[in-house]
Amino acid sequence: MLSPQHIAPELAQRALEVKHQPIHLPNCSAAGVEVLLRRDDILPGGNKFYKLHFNLLAARESGCDTLVSMGGAHSNHLHALGIAAQEQGFKLRVLVRGYAHMAITPTLADLKAAGAIIEFVGHSEYRELCQAGYIRLNPNEYFLPEGGANAHGEEGARYIGWAIEQHFGTGVSDVVMAAGTGSTLKGVTQGLNGCAGALGVSVLKGAAGSSLYRNGCGHQPGWKMLWGFCGKGYGRPLAAPMLAFWREFEYNNGVLIDPVYTLKMLWALNQLARLGYWRQGARIVAVHTGGLQGRRGFKQQPETTINNTAALCAV
Ligand SMILES: *Cc1c(COP(=O)(O)O)cnc(C)c1O
């Protein structure tokens, strides 16, 4: 089998350059568990940087000049796609869940500035489109599903797991990441190639998570999915303890995180330490998948002295 380095050398290189930074989580420190934060948030689009790579190659190979995709009004996926489309000279059409009279979000403003055509789709129609997985396309259009969650997306996410394996071999026990559609988890699991366990922390409540199984994660050995750490649910306001944890994490570590994905993942990691889930002396890689652009639209912001301009520019 060809190694990732031969298939997409530039993506492999970017993945290898990402740093792993020791972080302090109170319950993990108390339990003698070492946590390294893999800073994929530094890449433009975080985990979406990986998920878009092979999609854009496929779009080009099929001779399409326009990308079409869908998502919410704060979507990290659409934002990353906007940047990538502009950089690589694609036109972009996005279907956004919501209504034209809604207040424009920072994400949508950036998409407009990047030249994207925005079409609003009401909630029930949006759900139908997602379920059908089909949108009427012109021959020059290439479609990416919500979250970039297709086989090309998974193939890109493999490079995260592969790079961790290159860095640490069997020196880490678990690789933990937030999971939405679960396609990053699936790709990372494949990339790790058995050198460590892959653990997804679902940010979706209940049945919404069943899309994971539609994505085929259910048949993949080497990964686990954890439920029950998503607070009030996807993108919902945070209860006081999680809000306090967010503020303290940023203060202690000098790293900005987003409230929808990475906060939930780190919260789970810390809670699990209290429950005795990790063995003493364990070394864990937690993947910071990015998402800081989406944070701009979030109402409960902790005060921070961290210079977030650099971090936001990196989105
Ligand atoms: C999209 C996203 C995820 C989830 O990725 P999936 O492949 O859908 O599971 C995690 N973190 C951030 C910051 C994201 O934007």
Ligand as a Chemical Component Dictionary entry (heavy atoms), coordinates in Angstrom:
data_LIG
# 
_chem_comp.id                   LIG 
_chem_comp.type                 NON-POLYMER 
_chem_comp.pdbx_formal_charge   0 
_chem_comp.three_letter_code    LIG 
# 
loop_
_chem_comp_atom.comp_id 
_chem_comp_atom.atom_id 
_chem_comp_atom.alt_atom_id 
_chem_comp_atom.type_symbol 
_chem_comp_atom.charge 
_chem_comp_atom.model_Cartn_x 
_chem_comp_atom.model_Cartn_y 
_chem_comp_atom.model_Cartn_z 
_chem_comp_atom.pdbx_ordinal 
LIG C1 C1 C 0 -16.513 19.872 11.710 1  
LIG C2 C2 C 0 -15.797 19.885 12.993 2  
LIG C3 C3 C 0 -15.645 18.727 13.782 3  
LIG C4 C4 C 0 -16.327 17.430 13.473 4  
LIG O1 O1 O 0 -15.833 16.747 12.369 5  
LIG P1 P1 P 0 -16.636 15.477 11.831 6  
LIG O2 O2 O 0 -15.757 14.905 10.799 7  
LIG O3 O3 O 0 -17.931 15.961 11.261 8  
LIG O4 O4 O 0 -16.898 14.553 12.973 9  
LIG C5 C5 C 0 -14.885 18.815 14.929 10 
LIG N1 N1 N 0 -14.334 19.986 15.308 11 
LIG C6 C6 C 0 -14.481 21.114 14.600 12 
LIG C7 C7 C 0 -13.869 22.366 15.101 13 
LIG C8 C8 C 0 -15.214 21.105 13.419 14 
LIG O5 O5 O 0 -15.369 22.236 12.721 15 
# 
loop_
_chem_comp_bond.comp_id 
_chem_comp_bond.atom_id_1 
_chem_comp_bond.atom_id_2 
_chem_comp_bond.value_order 
_chem_comp_bond.pdbx_ordinal 
LIG C1 C2 SING 1  
LIG C2 C3 SING 2  
LIG C2 C8 DOUB 3  
LIG C3 C4 SING 4  
LIG C3 C5 DOUB 5  
LIG C4 O1 SING 6  
LIG O1 P1 SING 7  
LIG P1 O2 DOUB 8  
LIG P1 O3 SING 9  
LIG P1 O4 SING 10 
LIG C5 N1 SING 11 
LIG N1 C6 DOUB 12 
LIG C6 C7 SING 13 
LIG C6 C8 SING 14 
LIG C8 O5 SING 15 
# 
